[in-house]
Amino acid sequence: MADKNKKIKEDDIAKGYGNFVQFLKKEMIRVSLQRPTEFNVEEIKLILLFDNTQKMGYSKKFLECEKIEKVYGNLVFGETPADRALTYACFVMSIDGKIAFEDSHLGPLIARTNFLDPSGAKADYWILNMLRGISDGIIIGGGTLSEHPDYTGTIFDIDIVNARIKAGMPIAPWTIIVSNSGRRIPYKNRVFTDKEVPILINTSPEGFKNLEKEIIHPYFVIDHSDLSTVRKQVEDNKEKIAVLVTGTDSSSDGEILFKVLKAMGVEKVLVESPSYVHYLMGKGLLDEIFINTSAIFVGGKCASIGWNNEPFTSTNHPHAEVVSIHIHKANFIYTRYKLIYGIINKS
Ligand SMILES: NC(=O)c1ccc[n+]([C@@H]2O[C@H](COP(=O)([O-])OP(=O)(O)OC[C@H]3O[C@@H](n4cnc5c(N)ncnc54)[C@H](OP(=O)(O)O)[C@@H]3O)[C@@H](O)[C@H]2O)c1
């Protein structure tokens, strides 16, 4: 570990990333008390059971990274949309589809309490890190941010961070917070106090009135009337939180968000908010979902994806095609789906 840190420090200084690496080291020490920050290939290596990528015409690799090849294999994607960012989500759930327990709402517990396979739990967390690593932005909801005061969208695998640096990608993806209400965004959370990560908040017109009253950090509002100016606006305000106001009344508009992100150069976005994922599926805007199944049973009425959203109906709901299936021991299955919209029963 010491050697790896020394190596990354040297690489980064050469590229002017010194400050961020110091931040990353601090984060790794802090987080390693609760979450893994060292990922040994042999321990988390996944067995590929099914691979549909070739048949689906997938060939785009977003990041050249030996570690990803060794643990996961060939991580390729299909065509990216022309006018908006590509979107994919990642969640761990129990075999009954729960993403949290009733007695403790922390999502990662669904993996970590699988006492039969701690390494499989590590592999689940590593997949999230892999997807953060290939992304330009990470979407998080106010709910998860409140449940996890320590949340930062940091990539904790140093080999993946190194691959990003080598590829000339920004070392940290954007953290994008979605909030219709603009209320009770936990501005004292770590994600706001660690200045190294760029932050964008997308809210509604009504939400913006609340946000203005509560925000405690310098911010600027993106004018998205002319998308060709967006990138420069962001560059000119690097030290501030970017605020994007979209939609009408108290509803923000995800479609505009993803157009603005594309205009900012944010092409690939990982969505970590369960309710926002449900909203995106309703709009046909979620391209893929990675579901890691931890072979435990939770039961009861606790959280599933979109548990508070208006459910889809038996006649109109998103479908999906399996992209790939991996397994770790006999206790975790890691499934990747491509969403398909507009499938209606004609019989
Ligand atoms: N197992 C896992 O992989 C996993 C992963 C992540 C989270 N979790 C768990 O899931 C639970 C949180 O889930 P959640 O669904 O309640 O919270 P969430 O998605 O993290 O956050 C909900 C908030 O996001 C904002 N939001 C949602 N949809 C929106 C939309 N269409 N437009 C704008 N803003 C929108 C709203 O903020 P406003 O109210 O301010 O409008 C809403 O209150 C926690 O227990 C967490 O630990 C589990």
The ligand as a Gaussian input file, in Angstrom:
#p B3LYP/6-31G(d) Opt

LIG

0 1
 N      -28.616000      -0.879000      -1.381000
 C      -28.154000       0.091000      -2.139000
 O      -27.440000      -0.149000      -3.118000
 C      -28.507000       1.517000      -1.826000
 C      -27.959000       2.541000      -2.594000
 C      -28.319000       3.854000      -2.325000
 C      -29.203000       4.104000      -1.281000
 N      -29.678000       3.097000      -0.555000
 C      -30.617000       3.345000       0.562000
 O      -31.833000       3.867000       0.040000
 C      -32.398000       4.742000       1.000000
 C      -32.633000       6.090000       0.371000
 O      -33.442000       5.923000      -0.746000
 P      -34.476000       7.050000      -1.192000
 O      -35.040000       6.620000      -2.493000
 O      -35.395000       7.324000      -0.061000
 O      -33.558000       8.341000      -1.238000
 P      -32.695000       9.049000      -2.363000
 O      -33.115000       8.611000      -3.701000
 O      -31.282000       8.959000      -2.039000
 O      -33.124000      10.543000      -2.097000
 C      -34.459000      10.944000      -2.176000
 C      -34.475000      12.424000      -2.455000
 O      -33.914000      12.677000      -3.738000
 C      -34.617000      13.720000      -4.360000
 N      -35.263000      13.233000      -5.567000
 C      -35.799000      12.029000      -5.797000
 N      -36.359000      11.982000      -7.013000
 C      -36.173000      13.203000      -7.562000
 C      -36.529000      13.797000      -8.789000
 N      -37.225000      13.125000      -9.716000
 N      -36.139000      15.056000      -9.026000
 C      -35.465000      15.749000      -8.101000
 N      -35.118000      15.247000      -6.912000
 C      -35.476000      14.004000      -6.644000
 C      -35.713000      14.171000      -3.407000
 O      -35.219000      15.273000      -2.671000
 P      -36.233000      16.412000      -2.148000
 O      -37.108000      15.758000      -1.152000
 O      -35.323000      17.421000      -1.565000
 O      -37.004000      16.903000      -3.316000
 C      -35.882000      12.954000      -2.519000
 O      -36.332000      13.260000      -1.200000
 C      -31.412000       4.849000       2.144000
 O      -31.814000       3.941000       3.138000
 C      -30.112000       4.401000       1.517000
 O      -29.178000       3.891000       2.430000
 C      -29.374000       1.810000      -0.804000

